[in-house]
Amino acid sequence: MTDKYLKTLVVEELEYEPSVNAEHIGVAVEDGVVTLSGHVGSYAEKVAVEQAVRRVKGVQAIAQEIEVRYPSDKKTADDEIARRAIQTIAWHAQVPDSVKVRVEKGWVTLTGTVNWQYQRQAAESAVRKLTGVLGVANLIKLADTAKSFDVRQKIEQALKRNAELDANAIRVSVVDGTVSLEGKVHSWYERNIAERAAWSAAGVKAVDDKISIAV
Protein backbone atom coordinates (compact mmCIF):
# COMPACT_ATOMS: atom_id res chain seq x y z
CA MET A 1 0.00 0.00 0.00
CA THR A 2 1.38 3.42 -0.97
CA ASP A 3 1.52 6.36 1.44
CA LYS A 4 -0.73 8.34 -0.91
CA TYR A 5 -3.44 5.69 -0.84
CA LEU A 6 -3.13 5.26 2.94
CA LYS A 7 -3.60 9.02 3.37
CA THR A 8 -6.77 8.82 1.30
CA LEU A 9 -8.12 6.04 3.53
CA VAL A 10 -7.30 8.00 6.71
CA VAL A 11 -8.97 11.17 5.43
CA GLU A 12 -12.06 9.20 4.40
CA GLU A 13 -12.27 7.55 7.84
CA LEU A 14 -12.01 10.92 9.60
CA GLU A 15 -14.73 12.37 7.40
CA TYR A 16 -16.90 9.31 8.08
CA GLU A 17 -16.51 9.53 11.89
CA PRO A 18 -19.53 11.55 13.19
CA SER A 19 -17.80 12.72 16.38
CA VAL A 20 -14.97 14.38 14.41
CA ASN A 21 -14.90 17.62 12.43
CA ALA A 22 -12.24 16.77 9.86
CA GLU A 23 -12.21 20.25 8.35
CA HIS A 24 -9.38 21.51 10.59
CA ILE A 25 -7.32 18.30 10.71
CA GLY A 26 -4.23 17.81 8.56
CA VAL A 27 -2.98 14.35 7.58
CA ALA A 28 0.50 13.43 6.35
CA VAL A 29 1.81 9.90 5.75
CA GLU A 30 5.38 8.67 5.38
CA ASP A 31 6.36 4.98 5.43
CA GLY A 32 3.04 4.07 7.04
CA VAL A 33 3.45 6.62 9.85
CA VAL A 34 0.49 9.01 10.03
CA THR A 35 1.11 12.54 11.33
CA LEU A 36 -1.99 14.41 12.49
CA SER A 37 -1.97 18.20 12.79
CA GLY A 38 -4.46 21.05 13.12
CA HIS A 39 -6.95 21.64 15.92
CA VAL A 40 -10.17 20.29 17.40
CA GLY A 41 -12.83 21.70 19.70
CA SER A 42 -12.36 19.34 22.67
CA TYR A 43 -10.05 16.74 24.15
CA ALA A 44 -12.72 14.07 23.59
CA GLU A 45 -12.65 14.88 19.88
CA LYS A 46 -8.86 14.61 19.85
CA VAL A 47 -9.12 11.10 21.28
CA ALA A 48 -11.82 10.21 18.73
CA VAL A 49 -9.52 11.32 15.90
CA GLU A 50 -6.73 9.01 17.01
CA GLN A 51 -9.13 6.09 17.52
CA ALA A 52 -10.51 6.58 14.00
CA VAL A 53 -7.02 6.56 12.47
CA ARG A 54 -6.06 3.42 14.37
CA ARG A 55 -8.96 1.61 12.69
CA VAL A 56 -7.44 2.11 9.23
CA LYS A 57 -5.59 -0.90 7.84
CA GLY A 58 -1.98 -0.14 6.94
CA VAL A 59 -1.31 2.45 9.66
CA GLN A 60 2.01 1.57 11.30
CA ALA A 61 2.21 4.39 13.84
CA ILE A 62 0.64 7.75 14.69
CA ALA A 63 2.33 11.07 15.47
CA GLN A 64 -0.25 13.20 17.27
CA GLU A 65 0.25 16.97 16.91
CA ILE A 66 -3.38 18.11 17.15
CA GLU A 67 -4.16 21.02 19.49
CA VAL A 68 -7.31 21.48 21.54
CA ARG A 69 -8.70 24.98 21.06
CA TYR A 70 -11.69 26.22 23.00
CA PRO A 71 -13.36 29.49 22.02
CA SER A 72 -12.38 32.23 24.49
CA ASP A 73 -15.90 32.39 25.90
CA LYS A 74 -15.85 28.68 26.68
CA LYS A 75 -12.66 28.58 28.71
CA THR A 76 -13.28 26.99 32.09
CA ALA A 77 -11.36 27.72 35.29
CA ASP A 78 -9.27 24.92 36.78
CA ASP A 79 -11.29 24.85 40.00
CA GLU A 80 -14.52 24.41 38.02
CA ILE A 81 -13.01 21.59 35.95
CA ALA A 82 -11.78 19.92 39.14
CA ARG A 83 -15.20 20.21 40.79
CA ARG A 84 -16.95 18.69 37.78
CA ALA A 85 -14.34 15.92 37.48
CA ILE A 86 -14.74 14.94 41.14
CA GLN A 87 -18.52 14.87 40.80
CA THR A 88 -18.37 12.83 37.58
CA ILE A 89 -16.03 10.25 39.09
CA ALA A 90 -18.08 10.04 42.30
CA TRP A 91 -21.19 9.13 40.30
CA HIS A 92 -19.39 6.62 38.06
CA ALA A 93 -20.14 3.05 39.18
CA GLN A 94 -16.89 1.65 37.75
CA VAL A 95 -14.53 4.16 39.37
CA PRO A 96 -13.57 3.61 43.05
CA ASP A 97 -13.22 6.53 45.45
CA SER A 98 -9.46 5.91 45.65
CA VAL A 99 -9.03 7.96 42.45
CA LYS A 100 -7.83 11.55 43.02
CA VAL A 101 -8.01 14.56 40.69
CA ARG A 102 -5.68 17.53 40.11
CA VAL A 103 -6.16 20.22 37.47
CA GLU A 104 -3.60 22.73 36.19
CA LYS A 105 -4.09 24.97 33.15
CA GLY A 106 -6.78 22.69 31.75
CA TRP A 107 -4.77 19.49 32.19
CA VAL A 108 -6.32 16.86 34.45
CA THR A 109 -4.02 14.52 36.38
CA LEU A 110 -5.54 11.34 37.84
CA THR A 111 -3.77 9.48 40.64
CA GLY A 112 -4.55 6.71 43.13
CA THR A 113 -4.65 2.90 43.05
CA VAL A 114 -7.30 0.59 41.57
CA ASN A 115 -7.53 -3.17 41.02
CA TRP A 116 -8.44 -3.31 37.34
CA GLN A 117 -7.37 -1.60 34.11
CA TYR A 118 -11.00 -0.97 33.12
CA GLN A 119 -11.30 1.22 36.23
CA ARG A 120 -8.34 3.32 35.06
CA GLN A 121 -9.91 3.63 31.63
CA ALA A 122 -13.34 4.49 33.06
CA ALA A 123 -11.88 7.32 35.15
CA GLU A 124 -10.06 8.82 32.16
CA SER A 125 -13.07 8.42 29.88
CA ALA A 126 -15.29 10.19 32.41
CA VAL A 127 -13.17 13.32 32.74
CA ARG A 128 -11.91 13.77 29.17
CA LYS A 129 -15.43 14.72 28.01
CA LEU A 130 -15.68 17.67 30.39
CA THR A 131 -15.71 21.17 28.94
CA GLY A 132 -12.37 22.99 29.35
CA VAL A 133 -10.19 19.85 29.52
CA LEU A 134 -7.10 20.15 27.31
CA GLY A 135 -5.59 16.79 28.20
CA VAL A 136 -5.55 13.97 30.73
CA ALA A 137 -2.53 12.43 32.45
CA ASN A 138 -3.63 9.04 33.78
CA LEU A 139 -1.20 8.19 36.59
CA ILE A 140 -3.54 5.78 38.36
CA LYS A 141 -1.64 2.68 39.52
CA LEU A 142 -2.81 -0.93 39.52
CA ALA A 143 -2.63 -3.03 42.67
CA ASP A 144 -0.51 -6.18 42.66
CA THR A 145 -3.07 -9.00 42.92
CA ALA A 146 -1.82 -11.99 40.91
CA LYS A 147 1.20 -14.16 40.11
CA SER A 148 2.98 -13.85 36.76
CA PHE A 149 2.23 -17.44 35.68
CA ASP A 150 -1.49 -17.04 36.32
CA VAL A 151 -1.56 -13.72 34.48
CA ARG A 152 0.19 -15.13 31.40
CA GLN A 153 -2.09 -18.16 31.32
CA LYS A 154 -5.25 -16.04 31.52
CA ILE A 155 -4.06 -13.72 28.75
CA GLU A 156 -3.17 -16.62 26.45
CA GLN A 157 -6.59 -18.18 27.04
CA ALA A 158 -8.29 -14.84 26.28
CA LEU A 159 -6.36 -14.54 23.01
CA LYS A 160 -7.38 -18.07 21.98
CA ARG A 161 -11.05 -17.30 22.66
CA ASN A 162 -11.02 -14.31 20.34
CA ALA A 163 -12.20 -15.25 16.85
CA GLU A 164 -10.54 -12.18 15.29
CA LEU A 165 -7.01 -13.13 16.30
CA ASP A 166 -4.49 -15.83 15.48
CA ALA A 167 -3.36 -16.51 19.04
CA ASN A 168 -0.45 -18.63 17.82
CA ALA A 169 1.08 -15.55 16.19
CA ILE A 170 1.34 -13.71 19.54
CA ARG A 171 3.84 -14.48 22.31
CA VAL A 172 3.10 -13.47 25.89
CA SER A 173 5.54 -13.06 28.79
CA VAL A 174 4.97 -11.56 32.24
CA VAL A 175 7.52 -10.23 34.72
CA ASP A 176 6.50 -8.44 37.93
CA GLY A 177 3.13 -7.43 36.53
CA THR A 178 4.51 -6.15 33.20
CA VAL A 179 3.17 -8.00 30.17
CA SER A 180 5.25 -8.17 26.99
CA LEU A 181 3.45 -8.94 23.72
CA GLU A 182 5.40 -9.96 20.62
CA GLY A 183 4.48 -11.29 17.22
CA LYS A 184 2.74 -10.02 14.08
CA VAL A 185 -0.88 -9.12 13.24
CA HIS A 186 -2.63 -7.68 10.17
CA SER A 187 -3.90 -4.35 11.52
CA TRP A 188 -3.94 -1.84 14.40
CA TYR A 189 -7.40 -3.18 15.21
CA GLU A 190 -6.01 -6.67 15.91
CA ARG A 191 -3.09 -5.17 17.81
CA ASN A 192 -5.52 -3.25 20.03
CA ILE A 193 -7.57 -6.40 20.66
CA ALA A 194 -4.47 -8.21 21.88
CA GLU A 195 -3.47 -5.26 24.08
CA ARG A 196 -6.95 -5.01 25.60
CA ALA A 197 -6.86 -8.75 26.34
CA ALA A 198 -3.59 -8.24 28.22
CA TRP A 199 -4.93 -5.31 30.24
CA SER A 200 -8.07 -7.27 31.15
CA ALA A 201 -6.16 -9.72 33.31
CA ALA A 202 -6.03 -8.98 37.03
CA GLY A 203 -2.57 -8.00 38.29
CA VAL A 204 -1.33 -6.37 35.09
CA LYS A 205 0.51 -3.12 35.86
CA ALA A 206 1.89 -2.34 32.41
CA VAL A 207 1.78 -3.67 28.86
CA ASP A 208 4.80 -3.49 26.57
CA ASP A 209 3.22 -3.98 23.16
CA LYS A 210 5.92 -5.03 20.68
CA ILE A 211 3.50 -6.57 18.19
CA SER A 212 4.28 -5.50 14.63
CA ILE A 213 1.78 -4.99 11.83
CA ALA A 214 2.17 -6.92 8.59
CA VAL A 215 2.30 -4.72 5.52
Secondary structure, DSSP 8 states (H G I E B T S, - for coil): --HHHHHHHHHHHHHH-TT--GGGEEEEEETTEEEEEEEES-HHHHHHHHHHHHTSTT--EEEE--EE---GGG---HHHHHHHHHHHHHT-TTS-TT-EEEEETTEEEEE-EES-HHHHHHHHHHHHTSTT--EEEE--EE---S-HHHHHHHHHHHHHH-TTS-GGGEEEEEETTEEEEEEEESSHHHHHHHHHHHHTSTT--EEEE--EE--
